[in-house]
Amino acid sequence: MFGDLMGKLQEAQSKMQDVKNSLSGIQVQGEAGNGAVKVTATAGKQIQHIEIADALLSPENKQELEDLLITALNRAIDKAETVAENEMKNAAGGMLGGLGLGL
């Protein structure tokens, strides 16, 4: 009984690691300023690309650009966290049923 449970736990750990690894292939985007700043990140929270509208690339727009970058980055990270949580829940849901724990 315990050997079977340990095997299932190891399988679950392996599957969770696979899900973590797959997060680097899922992209999310955060925007600010009606799309003037766009940040693309992976669900593993790695920033991949930043796009800035030309109108923001002037010295007088420096503070606005900085604020929009922070907003867009935070939105991308929030989306990445949501996607990662959902992927982990989906993977865990399928595994917990197979453990026979009656959760």
C-alpha positions as CSV (number, residue, x, y, z in Angstrom):
1,M,0.0,0.0,0.0
2,F,2.7,2.5,1.0
3,G,4.9,1.5,-1.9
4,D,2.0,2.2,-4.3
5,L,1.3,5.5,-2.6
6,M,5.0,6.5,-2.8
7,G,5.1,5.6,-6.5
8,K,2.1,7.8,-7.1
9,L,3.6,10.7,-5.2
10,Q,6.8,10.4,-7.2
11,E,4.7,10.4,-10.4
12,A,2.8,13.4,-9.2
13,Q,6.1,15.3,-8.4
14,S,7.4,14.4,-11.9
15,K,4.2,15.6,-13.5
16,M,4.3,18.9,-11.5
17,Q,7.9,19.4,-12.7
18,D,6.8,18.8,-16.3
19,V,4.0,21.5,-15.9
20,K,6.6,24.0,-14.4
21,N,8.8,23.3,-17.4
22,S,6.0,23.8,-19.9
23,L,5.2,27.2,-18.4
24,S,8.1,28.7,-20.3
25,G,6.3,27.9,-23.5
26,I,3.1,29.8,-22.6
27,Q,3.0,33.5,-23.4
28,V,0.9,36.2,-21.7
29,Q,0.7,39.9,-22.4
30,G,0.3,42.9,-20.2
31,E,-0.7,46.3,-21.6
32,A,-0.9,49.9,-20.3
33,G,-1.8,53.2,-21.8
34,N,-4.4,51.7,-24.2
35,G,-1.7,49.6,-25.7
36,A,1.0,52.2,-25.8
37,V,3.2,49.8,-23.8
38,K,3.0,46.1,-24.2
39,V,4.9,43.5,-22.3
40,T,5.1,39.8,-23.3
41,A,6.1,37.3,-20.7
42,T,6.0,33.6,-20.2
43,A,3.8,31.9,-17.6
44,G,7.1,31.1,-15.9
45,K,7.4,34.9,-15.3
46,Q,10.2,35.6,-17.8
47,I,9.9,38.9,-19.7
48,Q,10.3,38.1,-23.5
49,H,9.5,41.4,-25.2
50,I,8.6,45.0,-24.5
51,E,6.9,47.2,-27.1
52,I,6.7,51.0,-26.7
53,A,4.7,53.4,-28.9
54,D,7.0,56.0,-30.6
55,A,5.0,58.8,-29.0
56,L,6.4,57.9,-25.6
57,L,10.0,58.0,-26.6
58,S,10.7,61.6,-25.8
59,P,12.3,63.2,-22.7
60,E,9.1,64.9,-21.7
61,N,7.3,61.6,-21.6
62,K,9.9,59.8,-19.4
63,Q,7.8,59.7,-16.2
64,E,4.7,58.5,-18.1
65,L,6.7,55.8,-19.9
66,E,8.2,54.6,-16.6
67,D,4.7,54.5,-15.0
68,L,3.2,52.6,-18.0
69,L,6.1,50.1,-18.0
70,I,5.5,49.3,-14.4
71,T,1.8,48.9,-15.0
72,A,2.3,46.7,-18.1
73,L,5.0,44.6,-16.4
74,N,2.8,44.0,-13.3
75,R,-0.2,43.1,-15.5
76,A,1.9,40.6,-17.4
77,I,3.2,39.0,-14.2
78,D,-0.3,38.8,-12.8
79,K,-1.5,37.0,-15.9
80,A,1.5,34.7,-15.8
81,E,0.7,33.8,-12.2
82,T,-2.9,33.1,-13.0
83,V,-1.9,30.9,-15.9
84,A,0.7,29.0,-13.8
85,E,-1.8,28.5,-11.0
86,N,-4.4,27.1,-13.4
87,E,-1.9,24.8,-15.1
88,M,-0.8,23.5,-11.7
89,K,-4.4,23.0,-10.5
90,N,-5.3,21.1,-13.7
91,A,-2.3,18.9,-13.3
92,A,-2.9,18.3,-9.6
93,G,-6.6,17.6,-10.0
94,G,-5.9,14.7,-12.3
95,M,-3.2,13.3,-10.0
96,L,-5.0,13.6,-6.7
97,G,-7.9,11.5,-7.9
98,G,-5.4,8.7,-8.7
99,L,-3.9,8.8,-5.2
100,G,-7.0,7.3,-3.6
101,L,-6.9,9.8,-0.7
102,G,-10.5,10.7,-1.0
103,L,-9.8,14.4,-1.0
